[in-house]
Amino acid sequence: MRKVIVALVLPLLAVNISAQAETDFDGVVDRVMESLTNVLTVNNALDARIMGLAAENTLPGPEVGFEYKFPQQSGVGNRWGLEVSQGFDWPAIYRARRDAAEGLRDLRGRVSASAYRRLRCEVEDRVMQVIEARKRVAILEVVERNLAEVSEKSEHMLNLGQITVLDRRKAEFELLAIKEKLTDARAELDRLTATVGFGQVIPDGLDRLTDFPARLTAAPISTAEEIELETEIVGEMSNARVENLKKLPSFSLGYVHDFEEGIHFNGFSVGVNLPSYGAGKSATAARLEAETAMMKLNEARAERQAELKNNAAELVRLESLLADYDRAIGGDDYLRLLKKSFDARQITLTQYILDQNWYLNARLDHLALQLRYHRLLPLANPVSE
């Protein structure tokens, strides 16, 4: 009965550990995201364009005019006049600018969601690079520790005449090489740790992450280039409509008050401003800019579809390759068995060093493939904003 209980507890324990590791990973990413302002920067850029359209869509300030006339003949009184007028564009222009601002507001929510998701994917990628670097350090530390023991034993074997001075030097040289690799790996781990939060924060709990997460945030289906082009298209098409309407005249209405020969006069004025000859050309230029952006957008979407297919194919290849590595590496007791064979004098020191390097290269290649696989997962199944 006890064996049954143990058999049931172990899978549950493994599930709890995996869930806890995933929670820790998400918590680290959340702490980084809370400290960043990159998404606000994207929103501010769009808000600036929306506010610019709103500012253009207001009436200009009223114009106030005053005139005073002196007669050249005696017996005639001075004359003066006052005028207050307000100019405005063709009414449809205000509707066009308002529609343009609404279009950008509708796009703002999607841009913000896409930017947030893309930024979170970037943070997760950086955290995974830290995990990979920490695993690399751990592998090299085990190799260094085992090789240090073998190197120490080779000194004793040299004194007994069991190996030559050259063999002893091989162990020393190899140990120095491993120490150098370990030093470089630790420096890389420190660098990645310092930059995981874009230089703004090193999140608590990062040093406790030792395994890749089982679940990652899916990347947004639209790339940053596509979002930028869509924004440009909305802006240029709206600008084209506004510029096209500028071919119509603008107006001004005013109140007029004159004083002449002792009599006050009240009235109104109406003005018509004819459009400039370049208004049509500006509209054509804006339409061409929008068409160019649309062609670039279609090209970017075609490239993205091709990349999605490549990512899916590479994921299948990596899954198969990782499965082969898992079978080859097995229970990861290769170094223990290798040292045991050396201690039993079943293999030479030279053979130990060669086998150790084969094992080290295989472990590091396996680790690099794991990182590549996990970095590819969010890109293979993107989601719409």
C-alpha positions in Angstrom: 0.0 0.0 0.0 2.9 2.3 0.8 4.3 1.9 -2.7 0.9 2.9 -4.2 0.9 6.1 -2.1 4.4 7.0 -3.1 3.6 6.4 -6.8 0.6 8.8 -6.5 2.4 11.5 -4.6 5.4 11.8 -6.9 3.5 12.8 -10.0 1.5 15.3 -8.0 4.7 16.7 -6.6 6.2 17.0 -10.1 3.0 18.9 -11.2 3.2 21.3 -8.2 6.9 22.0 -8.8 6.3 22.7 -12.5 3.4 25.0 -11.7 5.4 26.8 -9.1 8.3 27.3 -11.6 5.8 28.7 -14.1 4.4 31.0 -11.5 7.9 32.2 -10.5 8.7 32.9 -14.2 5.5 34.9 -14.8 6.1 36.8 -11.5 9.6 37.8 -12.6 8.2 38.9 -16.0 5.4 40.9 -14.4 7.8 42.7 -12.1 9.9 43.8 -15.2 6.8 44.9 -17.1 5.6 47.0 -14.2 8.8 49.0 -14.3 8.9 49.7 -18.1 7.4 52.7 -19.9 7.9 51.5 -23.5 4.2 51.0 -24.1 3.4 54.5 -22.8 5.9 55.8 -25.3 4.0 54.2 -28.2 0.7 55.5 -26.8 2.1 59.0 -26.5 3.2 59.1 -30.1 -0.3 58.2 -31.3 -1.9 60.6 -28.7 0.3 63.4 -30.1 -1.1 62.8 -33.7 -4.7 62.6 -32.4 -4.2 65.9 -30.4 -2.6 67.5 -33.5 -5.7 66.6 -35.6 -8.0 68.0 -32.8 -6.0 71.2 -32.7 -6.3 71.6 -36.5 -10.0 71.0 -36.2 -10.7 74.1 -34.1 -11.7 77.5 -35.5 -8.9 80.1 -35.8 -9.0 83.0 -33.5 -11.3 85.9 -34.5 -9.8 88.8 -36.3 -10.4 92.3 -35.1 -9.9 95.4 -37.3 -10.1 99.1 -36.6 -9.8 102.0 -38.9 -9.7 105.8 -38.3 -9.9 108.4 -41.1 -8.9 112.0 -41.1 -10.6 114.4 -43.6 -8.5 116.7 -45.8 -11.3 119.3 -45.9 -12.4 121.4 -43.0 -15.9 121.1 -41.7 -16.0 117.4 -42.1 -15.8 115.1 -39.1 -13.4 112.2 -38.7 -14.6 108.7 -39.5 -13.8 105.4 -37.8 -14.9 101.8 -38.1 -14.6 98.5 -36.2 -14.9 95.0 -37.5 -14.8 91.6 -35.8 -14.7 88.6 -38.1 -14.4 84.8 -37.8 -13.0 82.6 -40.5 -13.7 78.9 -41.0 -13.0 76.2 -43.6 -15.4 74.4 -45.7 -17.7 72.6 -43.2 -16.9 69.1 -44.6 -13.2 69.6 -43.7 -14.1 69.5 -40.0 -15.9 66.2 -40.4 -13.0 64.8 -42.3 -10.5 65.8 -39.5 -12.9 64.4 -36.9 -13.1 61.1 -38.7 -9.3 61.0 -39.0 -9.0 61.4 -35.2 -11.6 58.7 -34.6 -9.7 56.3 -36.9 -6.5 56.8 -35.0 -8.3 56.4 -31.7 -9.7 53.1 -32.9 -6.2 52.0 -33.9 -4.7 53.2 -30.6 -6.2 50.4 -28.6 -4.9 47.8 -31.0 -1.5 49.4 -31.2 -1.3 49.5 -27.4 -2.3 45.9 -27.0 0.2 44.8 -29.7 3.0 46.8 -28.2 2.3 45.4 -24.7 2.3 41.8 -26.0 5.4 42.3 -28.1 7.2 43.9 -25.1 6.2 41.1 -22.8 7.5 38.5 -25.3 10.8 40.5 -25.4 11.0 40.4 -21.6 10.3 36.6 -21.5 13.0 36.1 -24.1 15.5 38.0 -22.0 14.6 36.0 -18.9 15.0 32.7 -20.9 18.5 33.9 -22.0 19.3 34.4 -18.3 18.1 30.8 -17.5 20.1 29.4 -20.4 23.2 31.3 -19.2 22.7 30.0 -15.6 22.3 26.4 -16.9 25.5 26.8 -18.9 27.4 28.0 -15.8 26.1 25.0 -13.9 27.2 22.5 -16.5 30.7 24.1 -16.6 30.9 24.1 -12.8 30.3 20.3 -12.8 32.9 19.7 -15.5 35.4 21.9 -13.7 34.9 20.1 -10.4 35.3 16.7 -11.9 38.4 17.7 -13.9 39.9 19.4 -10.9 39.7 16.0 -9.0 41.2 14.2 -12.0 44.0 16.8 -12.3 44.8 16.4 -8.6 44.8 12.6 -9.0 47.1 12.9 -12.0 49.7 14.5 -9.8 49.7 11.5 -7.6 49.8 9.2 -10.6 52.8 11.1 -11.9 54.7 10.6 -8.6 54.0 6.9 -8.9 55.2 6.8 -12.5 51.9 5.8 -13.9 51.7 8.7 -16.3 54.2 11.0 -18.0 54.8 14.7 -17.4 53.1 15.4 -20.7 49.9 13.7 -19.5 50.0 15.7 -16.3 50.4 18.9 -18.4 47.4 17.9 -20.5 45.2 17.8 -17.4 46.5 21.2 -16.3 46.0 22.8 -19.7 42.5 21.4 -20.0 41.6 22.6 -16.5 42.7 26.1 -17.4 40.6 26.0 -20.5 37.5 25.0 -18.6 38.1 27.7 -16.0 38.3 30.3 -18.8 35.1 29.0 -20.3 33.5 29.2 -16.9 34.7 32.7 -16.3 33.3 33.8 -19.6 30.0 32.1 -18.9 29.6 33.8 -15.5 30.4 37.2 -17.1 27.7 36.6 -19.7 25.3 35.6 -17.0 26.0 38.9 -15.2 25.6 40.9 -18.4 22.2 39.3 -19.3 21.0 39.7 -15.7 21.8 43.4 -15.7 20.0 44.0 -19.0 17.0 41.7 -18.5 14.9 44.8 -17.4 16.4 47.1 -20.1 18.7 48.6 -17.5 15.7 49.8 -15.3 15.3 46.9 -12.9 16.7 43.5 -11.9 13.5 41.7 -10.7 13.3 39.8 -7.5 13.2 36.0 -8.0 15.3 36.1 -11.2 18.2 34.3 -9.5 15.8 31.4 -8.5 14.8 30.5 -12.0 16.6 27.4 -13.2 14.3 25.9 -15.8 12.6 27.0 -19.0 8.8 27.7 -18.6 6.3 25.4 -20.0 4.0 28.2 -21.2 4.9 31.5 -22.9 3.0 34.5 -24.1 2.1 34.2 -27.8 3.5 37.0 -30.0 1.2 39.4 -31.7 0.3 38.4 -35.2 1.1 41.9 -36.6 4.7 42.9 -36.6 5.9 46.3 -35.4 6.5 47.3 -39.1 2.9 46.3 -40.0 1.4 48.3 -37.2 3.5 51.4 -38.2 2.4 51.0 -41.8 -1.2 50.7 -40.8 -1.0 53.9 -38.8 0.7 55.6 -41.7 -2.1 54.5 -44.1 -4.9 55.7 -41.8 -3.1 59.1 -41.4 -2.3 59.6 -45.1 -5.8 58.6 -46.3 -7.3 61.0 -43.8 -4.9 63.7 -44.9 -5.8 63.1 -48.5 -9.5 63.6 -47.8 -8.8 66.8 -45.9 -6.5 68.1 -48.6 -9.0 67.3 -51.3 -11.7 69.3 -49.5 -9.3 72.2 -49.3 -10.0 72.7 -53.0 -13.3 74.2 -51.8 -13.4 77.8 -50.6 -13.3 79.0 -47.0 -15.4 81.7 -45.5 -15.4 84.5 -43.0 -18.3 86.2 -41.2 -18.0 89.4 -39.3 -19.7 92.2 -37.5 -19.1 95.8 -38.7 -19.6 99.1 -36.9 -18.9 102.4 -38.6 -19.2 106.0 -37.5 -19.5 108.6 -40.2 -20.8 112.2 -40.1 -22.1 111.7 -36.6 -24.1 108.6 -37.5 -23.4 105.1 -36.2 -23.8 102.2 -38.7 -24.1 98.5 -37.7 -23.8 95.7 -40.3 -22.1 92.4 -41.2 -19.4 91.3 -43.6 -19.0 88.1 -45.6 -15.7 87.0 -47.1 -14.8 84.1 -49.4 -11.2 82.8 -49.6 -10.5 81.0 -52.9 -8.4 77.8 -52.6 -4.8 77.8 -53.6 -3.7 76.1 -56.8 -1.6 73.6 -54.9 -4.5 72.1 -52.9 -5.2 69.3 -55.4 -1.5 68.4 -55.6 -1.3 68.0 -51.9 -4.2 65.6 -51.9 -2.6 63.5 -54.7 0.7 63.4 -52.8 -1.1 62.1 -49.7 -2.9 59.4 -51.7 0.3 58.3 -53.2 1.9 58.1 -49.8 -1.0 55.9 -48.6 -0.7 53.6 -51.6 3.0 53.2 -51.1 2.4 52.3 -47.5 -0.3 49.8 -48.5 2.1 48.1 -50.9 4.7 47.9 -48.2 2.1 46.5 -45.8 1.1 43.7 -48.2 4.8 42.8 -48.7 5.3 42.7 -44.9 2.3 40.5 -44.5 3.5 38.1 -47.2 6.9 37.9 -45.5 5.3 37.2 -42.2 3.2 34.3 -43.6 6.3 32.8 -45.1 8.1 33.2 -41.8 5.3 31.5 -39.9 5.6 28.5 -42.2 9.3 28.4 -41.6 8.9 28.7 -37.8 6.4 25.8 -37.8 8.7 23.6 -39.8 11.7 24.4 -37.6 9.7 23.7 -34.5 9.0 20.2 -35.8 12.7 19.7 -36.6 13.8 21.0 -33.2 11.3 18.7 -31.3 12.7 15.7 -33.1 16.3 16.7 -32.5 15.7 17.5 -28.8 14.1 14.1 -28.4 17.3 12.5 -29.8 19.4 14.5 -27.4 17.3 13.5 -24.5 17.7 9.8 -25.3 21.5 10.2 -25.8 22.1 12.2 -22.7 19.9 9.9 -20.6 20.1 10.3 -16.9 23.0 12.8 -17.1 25.4 10.5 -15.1 27.9 10.4 -17.9 30.6 12.4 -16.0 30.2 10.1 -13.0 30.6 7.0 -15.1 33.5 8.6 -16.9 35.4 9.4 -13.7 34.6 6.0 -12.3 36.2 4.4 -15.4 39.2 6.6 -15.0 39.6 5.8 -11.3 39.4 2.1 -12.2 42.2 2.6 -14.8 39.9 1.5 -17.5 40.6 4.6 -19.6 43.7 6.8 -19.9 43.9 10.5 -18.9 43.9 11.5 -22.5 40.8 9.5 -23.2 39.1 11.0 -20.2 39.8 14.5 -21.5 38.5 13.7 -25.0 35.3 12.0 -23.7 34.7 14.9 -21.3 35.0 17.4 -24.1 32.6 15.4 -26.3 30.1 15.3 -23.4 30.5 19.0 -22.7 30.0 20.0 -26.3 26.9 17.8 -26.5 25.4 19.3 -23.3 26.0 22.9 -24.5 24.6 22.1 -27.9 21.6 20.6 -26.3 21.1 23.6 -24.1 21.4 26.0 -27.1 18.7 24.0 -28.9 16.4 24.2 -25.9 16.8 28.0 -25.8 16.2 28.2 -29.6 13.1 26.0 -29.3 11.6 28.1 -26.5 12.4 31.3 -28.2 10.6 30.0 -31.3 7.4 28.9 -29.5 5.8 32.4 -29.2 6.5 33.1 -32.9 5.0 29.9 -34.2 1.5 30.6 -32.9 0.9 34.3 -32.9 -2.5 35.8 -31.9 -4.4 38.7 -33.2 -4.6 41.9 -31.1 
